[in-house]
Amino acid sequence: MDAPHAVGESERTVPLPAELAVSPLLDRPGVRASGEITAVTRSSWEDALAELARRHTNVSYVDLSNVAYIDVSGTTALAVTAMSLPVGRVVVENPPSSLSRVLEMFWPNLNRIEVTPR
């Protein structure tokens, strides 16, 4: 039996699973992501990065201004994608601070990724 709630106390709710939406940029080569990049959304993120790599010529853009969080595996996928490009670089715009911290920790000299901070 449930215990009674105090006045003004809300019932506990189960959080929704993290979501990720990725779409192409309209004004330049690249993608825009919104949501969270975690183990739950990793396959969608990796699919978007694979498509980015297929279309890459010299500079590709990844707009993360609407991403609340990117975990180590999401950052790793981005780093691996950038390292696999035959030429050029990936410019990551407005990422969450977690991305820069992970890049600095594991890939401090990765010049294939240029980060423009928030």
Secondary structure, DSSP 4 states (H G I P E B T S, - for coil): -PPPPPTTPPPP-PPPPP-EEEEE-SSSSEEEEEEEESTTTHHHHHHHHHHHHHH-SSEEEEEEEEEEEE-HHHHHHHHHHHHH-SSSEEEEES--HHHHHHHHHH-TT-TTEEEE--
